[in-house]
Each structure stands twice: as structure tokens, then as C-alpha cells.
Amino acid sequence: GAGVSQSPSNKVTEKGKDVELRCDPISGHTALYWYRQSLGQGLEFLIYFQGNSAPDKSGLPSDRFSAERTGGSVSTLTIQRTQQEDSAVYLCASSPGRQNYGYTFGSGTRLTVV
Amino acid sequence: AQSVTQPDIHITVSEGASLELRCNYSYGATPYLFWYVQSPGQGLQLLLKYFSGDTLVQGIKGFEAEFKRSQSSFNLRKPSVHWSDAAEYFCAVGAQTGANNLFFGTGTRLTVIP
């Protein structure tokens, strides 16, 4: 597509429920990133996918967080047993290649855990 | 450890006035440096980036930034601010080799008064 698409744009969930956030990167972009933006904070790196390589999961804050990328394209970030501190904007970005930092960000998913 | 500091949380300027947003970084080697802008409800848009060469880089929307190695700084400037520049600005640093994610500062919110 023309840009990075994220869905849903807003999600309200009850504490303890699981949520799935979707990212559809720009067609042809091999690199895909997930970041979390909490109120008053900068962007926190979560996970990085590059082509068919094993993802860099070093930023995932706990084992409740996981992500997959199917067919080198669409990615899903899953948060299990959500907690109130998971409330944040989750941003996805894609770029053309391994060392090309031409990130294009999506508009994000605002997650609220009540 | 890598870190990015944006010392100004919020800046207010008059339309037509000049602007300088500060960014200092801590990094083990010469980094890649970036400035992003985020309008309300939007993802981040790349303003400019420094990889190597001329330390004064030009970006979109009339912005420029200067890399000063001796001061570990990468300040963003604009000679005359427009009301549409009101947004959140993020400085980011990344590795030239190895790690693939960017480290972001906590952002500076710019308010423009008529």
C-alpha cells in the first residue's frame, strides 16, 4: 500500500484480556518495527523483523508480549493478559532494507486497558 | 548505553520567530541521527537525517539540523516558524552497524502562537 496501515486505531480492553494489533507495512519493505509510546515518554523499541531472519525481540517488556510476521508482510503484535501499564500508543514502522533507516510510521493503535 | 536527551519538554514560540530544538545523545560510536515530527493523532514523519559528510543537513518543511560531534548534539532549527509547525518533535539515534532499532528522545512539544 501507499503507507503503513495499522488497525484498529483505538482499542479499549478490560484488564486480563488478550489483544491483537495489526500492522500492514509498505509493499516491498523488508524491515518492520514495533514501538510503544507511553504518555510523556519517548518511543520504546519492542521488536524488529527483517525479511526471513529471526526477529530481534530484545525490546519486548515481558513474555506477555509476542509478535509474528506472516509471509514477510503483515505483522500482528499480541499482548496477553493485558495490564493497565500496557496502555499506550503502539506504533509500527517499515523500511526498505536492513541498514536503510528510511522508516515510515503508521498512525498507531491507541490501547487503553481499563 | 545509548540515550537521547531532549531537555526541553515544551517550547512556545511566536509565528515567524526562529526555532531551535535541542538534542544531545550518548553513543559508543558515530551514530546515525534523525529528527521526526508527530502531529496529533498521527504517526511520526521523518524531517531529516544525518549519516555522514556535511554536518549541516537540510530537511523537509524548511528545517535543518547541525551535527556537532564535540558536543554530542544534533539541534534542529528553523528560521521562521509557521503555525502548522505546532507538533511534537523527536530526536533519534541509531547504530551505523549492528543493531537495527532507533533510540528516541522523550520529545519536545512545540506550540506556535499567532
Chai-1 contact restraints between the chains, C-beta under 6 A:
chainA,res_idxA,chainB,res_idxB,connection_type,confidence,min_distance_angstrom,max_distance_angstrom,comment,restraint_id
A,Q41,B,T106,contact,1.0,0.0,6.0,A-B,restraint_1
A,G42,B,F104,contact,1.0,0.0,6.0,A-B,restraint_2
A,G42,B,G105,contact,1.0,0.0,6.0,A-B,restraint_3
A,G42,B,T106,contact,1.0,0.0,6.0,A-B,restraint_4
A,L43,B,F104,contact,1.0,0.0,6.0,A-B,restraint_5
A,F45,B,N101,contact,1.0,0.0,6.0,A-B,restraint_6
A,Y48,B,N100,contact,1.0,0.0,6.0,A-B,restraint_7
A,Y48,B,N101,contact,1.0,0.0,6.0,A-B,restraint_8
A,Y101,B,Y32,contact,1.0,0.0,6.0,A-B,restraint_9
A,Y101,B,G94,contact,1.0,0.0,6.0,A-B,restraint_10
A,F105,B,G43,contact,1.0,0.0,6.0,A-B,restraint_11
A,F105,B,L44,contact,1.0,0.0,6.0,A-B,restraint_12
A,G106,B,G43,contact,1.0,0.0,6.0,A-B,restraint_13
A,S107,B,Q42,contact,1.0,0.0,6.0,A-B,restraint_14
A,S107,B,G43,contact,1.0,0.0,6.0,A-B,restraint_15
A,G108,B,G43,contact,1.0,0.0,6.0,A-B,restraint_16
